[in-house]
Amino acid sequence: MLRIGLTGGIASGKSVVTARLAELGAVVVDADALAREVVEPGTPGLAAIREAFGDGVIRPDGSLDRPALGAIVFADEGRRRTLNGIVHPLVRSAAAAIVAAAPADAVVVQDIPLLVETGQQGDFDLVVVVDAPDDVRVARMVGLRGMSEDEASARIAAQAGREERNAAADVILENTGSLAELLEQVDALWENVARKVS
């Protein structure tokens, strides 16, 4: 089994890379998807968030009000640490179960936005960073996600800087050009890692 930790700042293009690797045959563990699952209505994760942040972060239908929670945690580092202390252990446990169920010769790609921030780079055979300059990422968040420039900049500021993230990388995929150029880099990476496990 070859374990790849995939990371990159918000709006760097990680989801495109993850989707391509899944198409090529990787077993993908998506930390963002797991982070949503572990706080679904009725989960211990959501109960813990409600206890820590109050009813104001719960929608009338009983689900998590992500924008309300985001407004709190992106404005206050202490509150963000509280949230991470609830969600990260649950996500790691769910991820470990997926990895344990993967075939012995699998290429397992764990898409972890905060891989560097949470000090997990040593857990992988290979760390891959999807990189794009901050101004490009801000433009993507404004254009594609409808955020204000201030909101986008706050999200970027809440994560590790590019220099720190790239320093942890074994491979950097540059996402400043076209989609085709990014996919070309992903395909080359796959060819390389597929040889290692075959």
Sequence and secondary structure as in RCSB ss.txt:
>XXXX:A:sequence
MLRIGLTGGIASGKSVVTARLAELGAVVVDADALAREVVEPGTPGLAAIREAFGDGVIRPDGSLDRPALGAIVFA
DEGRRRTLNGIVHPLVRSAAAAIVAAAPADAVVVQDIPLLVETGQQGDFDLVVVVDAPDDVRVARMVGLRGMSED
EASARIAAQAGREERNAAADVILENTGSLAELLEQVDALWENVARKVS
>XXXX:A:secstr
 EEEEEEE TTSSHHHHHHHHHHHT EEEEHHHHHHHTTSTTSHHHHHHHHHH GGGB TTSSB HHHHHHHHTT
 HHHHHHHHHHHHHHHHHHHHHHHHHS TT EEEEE TTTTTTT GGGSSEEEEEE  HHHHHHHHHHHH   HH
HHHHHHHTS  HHHHHHT SEEEE SS HHHHHHHHHHHHHHHHHHH 
